């Protein structure tokens, strides 16, 4: 399970879509590759996006 809150939310989303745990992790890995590629291409640092927590009802 991912420790980054953004990836954790993405992981949970993929599980709700019916993906297995392994498939959800592969989705996260691909997303990480895309982020790293963008960082290298534009020579920028990773900035953690602000995640708004939804209230549990």
N, C-alpha and C positions, 0 to 999 in steps of 0.2 A: 504494500500500500504506500502511495507517495506521501512524503512529508510536506511538500510544498502545497499550500492551500489551493492554489490555482489548479495544479495538477490533480489534487485530491477531488476537487469538484468535477473536473473533466473525467476522472476515473469513475466516479459515482454515476455520472451522466451516461457513460458507455455501458456500465453494468445495467442501468435501467433500460437501455436500448436493447438489452438481451445478449450482450457480448459476454463471453467467459472472462474470467480474471486474466488469463493469459492474453486474450485478444485485446482487452482493455489496456494492458501494459504495453503491448505492441503499438497501440494508438498513441500512448503517451511517449514512447520512444520516438515515433515518427515526428510528433509535435516538437520534441526536444531537438531533433536533427534540424528541423526547419528553423527553429529559433537560433540555434548555433550558427547555421548557415547565414542567416540574416545578420547576426552579430559580426561575423567575419567579413561579409560582403560590405557592410556599411561601417565597419570598425567602431562599433558601439558596445557599451557594457549592458549587461542584463539588468533591467529594473523590474522588480516585482510589481505587477499591476495591483491596484487597489481592488480588493474583493469585498463587496457588501454582503454581510451575512443576513440571510432571510430569517424572519422570525418563525419559530415553530409554533403552529397553531394546533 
